[in-house]
Amino acid sequence: GNYGPLLEGLEGLLESLEPSDPAIEGIAFRLFELTFLDGQIRKAAAYLQTSFEAADRQVTIRPGEYLRDHNLKMADFWLLHGDADQAKLGERVAHETRENLVRITSQGYRRPNTLIMLGYAHALVGDINGMYSAMDEAIDRGFRDLSKLNTIARTEDIKMRAEFLERIHRVEALIAVEKDNLAAMELP
């Protein structure tokens, strides 16, 4: 895509902010996503680092912070594309995020999106059984986003496993049933 004008605007906005501005985290993360999509891997890594450093400067962690999946995307990016130090940082972020999601879900917060993020966190730390368990519960609770399921699998190896494909087929079947049920409804 042509991200040039958007990148320029966000880069200008980022440069205009005071170093302590909490908006830096989100803007730097958006720049990370756009530069990554644009194929600028080194620049994307720098923006990801800026976003993470801005998050570290925040004195308090908002309770919803770990419910956003960008921490997991950052960890995944660093694990796949980072140097040795960034990979270690990616591991730390993945483990910390998983611990927080385990704590949150153990307190009864078991929404489908939260469970999918827990599955993603499990996958990042190498716990494939934990990933499957979280996926199953999320699907049971109504999760139907096939693209997100493919994202959490991370690698083609996992995506080709029979256990993973069974879950994808299950969601496809549930979506088909829900579409049929909608089509059969009579509107007043």
C-alpha positions as CSV (number, residue, x, y, z in Angstrom):
1,G,0.0,0.0,0.0
2,N,0.9,3.6,-0.2
3,Y,1.5,4.6,3.4
4,G,3.8,7.6,2.7
5,P,1.4,10.4,3.5
6,L,0.1,8.6,6.6
7,L,3.6,7.8,7.8
8,E,4.8,11.4,7.3
9,G,1.8,12.7,9.3
10,L,2.3,10.3,12.2
11,E,6.1,10.8,12.2
12,G,5.5,14.6,12.4
13,L,3.0,14.1,15.3
14,L,5.4,11.8,17.1
15,E,8.2,14.4,16.8
16,S,6.0,17.2,18.1
17,L,5.2,15.4,21.4
18,E,6.9,15.9,24.7
19,P,8.9,12.8,25.8
20,S,6.6,12.2,28.7
21,D,3.4,12.3,26.6
22,P,1.5,9.0,27.0
23,A,0.3,9.2,23.4
24,I,3.8,8.3,22.2
25,E,3.1,4.6,23.0
26,G,0.1,4.4,20.6
27,I,1.5,6.6,17.9
28,A,4.8,4.7,17.8
29,F,2.9,1.4,17.7
30,R,0.8,2.6,14.7
31,L,4.1,3.6,13.0
32,F,5.5,0.2,13.8
33,E,2.5,-1.5,12.1
34,L,2.6,0.8,9.0
35,T,6.4,0.6,8.5
36,F,6.2,-3.2,8.9
37,L,3.4,-3.5,6.3
38,D,5.5,-1.2,4.1
39,G,8.4,-3.6,4.4
40,Q,10.7,-1.3,6.4
41,I,11.7,-3.9,9.0
42,R,14.5,-1.9,10.7
43,K,12.4,1.2,10.9
44,A,9.5,-0.9,12.2
45,A,11.8,-2.4,14.9
46,A,12.8,1.1,16.0
47,Y,9.2,2.3,16.3
48,L,8.3,-0.9,18.3
49,Q,11.2,-0.1,20.7
50,T,10.0,3.5,21.1
51,S,6.4,2.2,21.8
52,F,7.7,-0.2,24.4
53,E,10.0,2.3,26.0
54,A,7.0,4.8,26.3
55,A,4.9,2.0,27.9
56,D,7.7,1.4,30.4
57,R,7.8,5.1,31.4
58,Q,4.2,5.0,32.5
59,V,4.1,5.0,36.2
60,T,0.9,3.0,36.5
61,I,-0.2,0.1,34.3
62,R,-3.8,0.5,33.3
63,P,-5.8,-2.7,34.0
64,G,-6.9,-3.0,30.4
65,E,-3.3,-2.7,29.2
66,Y,-2.7,-6.4,29.0
67,L,-6.0,-7.0,27.3
68,R,-4.8,-5.3,24.2
69,D,-3.1,-7.7,21.9
70,H,-0.4,-5.2,20.7
71,N,1.9,-6.4,23.5
72,L,1.7,-9.9,22.0
73,K,2.2,-8.5,18.5
74,M,5.3,-6.7,19.7
75,A,6.7,-9.8,21.4
76,D,5.9,-11.9,18.2
77,F,7.7,-9.3,16.0
78,W,10.8,-9.3,18.2
79,L,10.9,-13.0,18.5
80,L,10.7,-13.4,14.7
81,H,12.7,-10.4,13.5
82,G,14.7,-9.0,16.4
83,D,18.3,-9.3,17.3
84,A,19.3,-11.4,20.4
85,D,18.5,-8.6,22.8
86,Q,15.2,-7.8,21.2
87,A,14.3,-11.6,21.2
88,K,15.0,-11.7,24.9
89,L,12.7,-8.6,25.3
90,G,10.1,-10.4,23.2
91,E,10.3,-13.4,25.5
92,R,9.9,-11.2,28.6
93,V,6.9,-9.4,27.1
94,A,5.3,-12.7,26.1
95,H,5.8,-14.3,29.5
96,E,4.6,-11.2,31.4
97,T,1.5,-10.8,29.2
98,R,0.7,-14.5,29.6
99,E,1.0,-14.2,33.4
100,N,-1.3,-11.3,33.4
101,L,-3.8,-12.9,31.1
102,V,-3.7,-16.1,33.3
103,R,-4.4,-14.0,36.4
104,I,-7.2,-12.1,34.7
105,T,-8.9,-15.2,33.4
106,S,-8.5,-17.0,36.7
107,Q,-10.5,-14.1,38.2
108,G,-13.4,-15.0,36.0
109,Y,-12.8,-12.6,33.1
110,R,-13.2,-15.2,30.3
111,R,-14.4,-13.3,27.3
112,P,-13.7,-14.8,23.9
113,N,-11.2,-12.1,22.8
114,T,-9.3,-12.4,26.1
115,L,-9.1,-16.1,25.8
116,I,-7.8,-15.8,22.2
117,M,-5.1,-13.4,23.5
118,L,-4.3,-16.0,26.2
119,G,-4.0,-18.6,23.4
120,Y,-1.6,-16.3,21.5
121,A,0.5,-15.7,24.6
122,H,0.7,-19.5,25.2
123,A,1.8,-20.0,21.6
124,L,4.5,-17.3,22.0
125,V,6.0,-19.1,25.0
126,G,5.8,-22.5,23.3
127,D,2.8,-23.9,25.2
128,I,0.8,-25.3,22.3
129,N,-1.5,-27.3,24.5
130,G,-2.3,-24.1,26.4
131,M,-3.0,-22.4,23.0
132,Y,-5.4,-25.2,22.0
133,S,-7.2,-25.1,25.4
134,A,-7.7,-21.3,25.3
135,M,-8.8,-21.5,21.6
136,D,-11.4,-24.2,22.5
137,E,-12.9,-22.2,25.3
138,A,-13.0,-19.0,23.2
139,I,-14.7,-20.9,20.4
140,D,-17.2,-22.4,22.9
141,R,-17.9,-18.8,24.1
142,G,-18.6,-17.5,20.6
143,F,-15.3,-16.6,19.0
144,R,-15.5,-16.8,15.2
145,D,-12.6,-14.7,13.7
146,L,-10.7,-17.1,11.5
147,S,-8.0,-14.6,10.6
148,K,-7.2,-14.0,14.3
149,L,-7.1,-17.8,14.8
150,N,-4.5,-18.1,12.0
151,T,-2.5,-15.2,13.6
152,I,-2.2,-16.9,16.9
153,A,-0.9,-20.1,15.3
154,R,2.3,-18.1,14.4
155,T,4.0,-20.6,12.1
156,E,3.0,-22.7,9.1
157,D,4.0,-25.8,11.1
158,I,1.3,-25.2,13.6
159,K,-1.2,-24.1,11.0
160,M,-0.8,-27.4,9.2
161,R,-1.3,-29.6,12.3
162,A,-4.4,-31.7,12.4
163,E,-5.3,-30.4,15.8
164,F,-5.2,-26.8,14.6
165,L,-7.1,-27.5,11.4
166,E,-9.8,-29.3,13.4
167,R,-10.4,-26.0,15.2
168,I,-10.5,-24.0,12.0
169,H,-13.0,-26.4,10.5
170,R,-15.1,-26.3,13.6
171,V,-15.3,-22.5,13.4
172,E,-16.1,-22.6,9.7
173,A,-18.9,-25.1,10.5
174,L,-20.3,-22.9,13.3
175,I,-20.2,-19.8,11.0
176,A,-22.1,-21.7,8.3
177,V,-24.8,-22.8,10.8
178,E,-25.1,-19.2,12.1
179,K,-25.4,-17.9,8.6
180,D,-28.1,-20.5,7.8
181,N,-29.9,-19.6,11.0
182,L,-29.8,-15.9,10.1
183,A,-31.0,-16.6,6.5
184,A,-34.0,-18.6,7.9
185,M,-35.1,-15.9,10.2
186,E,-38.2,-14.0,9.2
187,L,-38.1,-10.3,9.7
188,P,-41.2,-8.5,11.0
